[in-house]
Structures are given as C-alpha cells and as structure tokens.
Amino acid sequence: MRKWLAILLTCVPLLCVAGRNDSLLVRLDEMVRNRERYELPRRVAIDEAKSNYANAATDVDRYNVLRDLYDLYRAYRIDSAIIMADRRLAVARAMANPSRVASATLNLAEGYAKAGASDKAISILDTLGAESLQDYHIKYRNSIYRTAYEQRASSALLGSDRIEALDKLRRLRDIAAEEAPPGSRGSYTLRAERLRDAGMYDEAVAMMEDADRLFDLSSDAPMQYTMGEIYKSAGRTDDAVRCLARSAMLDLADGVKEYRALILLASLLFENGQVRRAFEYINCAMMDADFSKASIRTTEIMKSMPVIDESFHQAEREIAGRTRTFLIIASILVVLLLLSLFVMLKEYRKIRSMLGMIADINARLEDKNEELVKADSLKQSHLNAFMQAYAGHISRFRNFRKTVFRLMTTSQFDKAVDIVRSDKAEQLDIADFHEMFDKTFLSIFPNFVQETNAYLATPARPKAADRLTPEFRVAAMVRLGMTSTEEIASMLHYTTQTVYNLRSSLRAELAVPREQFDAYLRRS
C-alpha cells in the first residue's frame, strides 16, 4: 500500500506539470502563428524614433535617439543595430564625451557579438581602456566578453581553441560573480551557471529556484532561458520545457526576432517525440534569425534543423501512408454498409470531408423518413376516407332497405316503387364518389391541374381548389393507367358516350400535339 501511495504522489505532480506545459505550448503555438501581430508595436516605435532622429537639432538629441534605435533594433535587426551603434559612436566622438564614446563602443561590440562576429566584438572591446569606463561600463563589457567567448568556444575548430575560450569564459563569470552585489539576481544567476559548469546540477537548480522565489522571474525572458538551460542540464525536461516556453512567449510578445529559447525548446520537444511542433518552432526560429541577420542563431539552428526537418517529413510520409490505408478500409466499410449511397462513395474517400458527408447523408435520411411519414399519413387518411365512404354507403343502403320494407309491410307499394324507381340516392352517391375521388387524387398529385393546363390553349378553372372538372376527371383516370373508355365510364359512373365526349372536348383544347399530351398522361 505504501509503495503504491509513493508512486501516486510521484506521478501526480508530473501529470500536473505536463498539463501546464501543454497549456503553455498551445498558447505558444498561437503566438508563433500570429507573431507579426506582436512585433507591430516595435515597428511603430522604430518609425517614431526615426522621425525623431530626422528632427533632432543637437548632437545630444541625435545621440539619445540613436541609443533608443539601438535598443529597439538589438533583438530585432542586428545589422540595423550595428549601423545605429556605429552612428552613435560617431556622434559621441564628435561630442568628445569619453563616457558616451564608451557606451556607443560597447553597443557596437554587442551588435557584432549578436551577429556572430565574436572576434570582431572582442577586438572592439580590447580597445577600451579601463580608465575611460565607469562601473556599469565594466559590467556591460564583461557581459559582452562572456557572450563573445561563449560563441568562440562553440564555433572553435580546434580543441585547444575551445578550451582557451571556455577558460576565459569561466574567469569572466568568476569576475562577474565576485562583482555582483550579494543577493542580487545577477549573483544568483552567475553562481548557478558556475555550479552547472562544475557538474553540480541539483545545486544549480536549487540556486535558480531560490532566485525565482525571491525575485519572481516569470516575466524575465533571459532568466527563464537560463533556468531552462539549467533544468535541461539537470535532466528535468518538463521544467526546462516550461521555462523555455515562457521565455519564448515573452520574446515573441515583445516583438523580438533574435532569441535562443525557441531553438532550444524545439530541440527538447523533438527529443520527446513532438516532431511536428518542433519543426514549426525551428522553422519559425530560422525565419526570424534570417530576418534579424543573427548568423550565430542561424548556426545554432542548422545544428538541429536538418534532423528535425527529415524526421518531420518522415512522420508526414508515415501519416500519409496510414491515411491512405485508413481511406481504403473506410471505403470498403462504406461500400458494405451504405450500398444505397454508392454515388457518394468517391466523396467519402476524402477524409477531410467524411464528417460533412455523413451529416449530409443523415439529413437526407431524415428527409426520407419525413417523406415516408407523410406518405404513411396520406395513405392512412385515404384509407379512412374510403372506409368512411363505404360505411356511409352501407348505412344508406340499410336505411333504403328499411324504408322500402316498412312501406311494403304497410301496403304502401306505390311509394315503395317510387323510391326504388328514383335515382336521387344513386346520384348523391355518385356525387360523393366524385368529390372523394377528386380530393384523393389531388392530394397525391397536387400539381395535376397546373401541369395539365400547361398543355391546353384555354386553361380550365375548377369550381374549387380540391375539385376537378369532368374533363380533368377523365384525364386523371388516364393518369392512373386506365385507357379504356368503357373502363373509365364504369369507374366514374358516366356513360361511354359521355366519356368519349369529355375526352374529345379536352383534346380540342390542346395547345400541343396529341401524342405529347398522351405521353404526359401515361407517364409513370
């Protein structure tokens, strides 16, 4: 029992972390797709700063505007940032202000470092004498040196060059750690990086988590990236994904184009089997690195992009193969289960339209069911009408018989003979029959009058919407398949001559050849 409880307590936090990561990655997916929307404020700010530069009246104003432009370009377009730093340096030299010359020089070196020209950046930094630098200049220079030597170490061809660069990098970190104010963010970060470099990963993680509790690093993109790197080194992949996703989201929200978090995140997701998402992230990073002219980022991306790209396309091919197999199976099932829908089978082979087609089929089935319900209701109403008519006929015949019998039993033979001789009852029955026939026929063929009138020169106008003229009644019998004059006369209780006359009268009004009209009446 204790064993299972321990396993449960271990798994629940992991599941919670995975759930949070899924939510973060979904939000990051949306930001990657719509990243141009987030960089719009930066573009507006750049245009505004350019306008300010054009209107600057003094070197001080130009210097300050170029500083703003450099800050806007530094993580957006490295080549433009270098140009702004170079112009700023020229203005500072014209002002003969050593502090501002140092600041502009440091910006220029940082721009080259971000562009991947680490040797150029180091040579620029080496030109700065300590006597012209203030404390914040020295810390800034140390940071740029670390970036440049880190790049030199990662791009070194010879092992000795790499070892030399790493050695300088460690010494620079030690200096920065000693100079950082105790208890500051920078001191925590530098100490954590030193612990990581020494292989003390758990201690490095603990150091960064202490910093996070003290300073709340959730909205600091560089700090989130550093935490992600340290978590990755410690083998805590889920925590690394969480921090790198946050860092990437913060960069994208700020309109940044030169970043590292999305690249490392893509690599981690690829290792975890999320090939499609890794491909989308690395492709986004590649396009943004190309836009920002950050060649060092392009180099980092090219280390992993070919593998991710090939895996992505391999996965796409496997998915396509499984999709083709599924389509074949689905097509067979549709043929077996829905033979009546064979005409639609080709559309069913397109998996994207399958749900829509099923919905269409269901709608058609519902329409058919409604038609069947209406047909059943119509048949039932006709059956009721015929049963009522027949029952009424039986009742009238019974009353007739009783009346005649009563007259005969009372010796009123003349009246009995008059009643038997009279055809009034018969005429009433025939009239009722004609009325019932008209209504029943028009309920089955509601457009019969309009369709038949289309063939006549002078359209007929029945007395009521649910009644037929005698001519149309004869035509209706033909429509029902009775072509013999004697048969029609027998059914309608007309004389044979009357039927003949009615048919002749109808044909005399035809506006089309007789054969065409006869074909219309005899159609099934």
Summary of the structure (lengths in Angstrom):
residues: 524
radius of gyration: 47.1
end to end distance: 79.1
largest distance: 153.5
contacts: 1526
relative contact order: 0.04
helix: 83%
strand: 0%
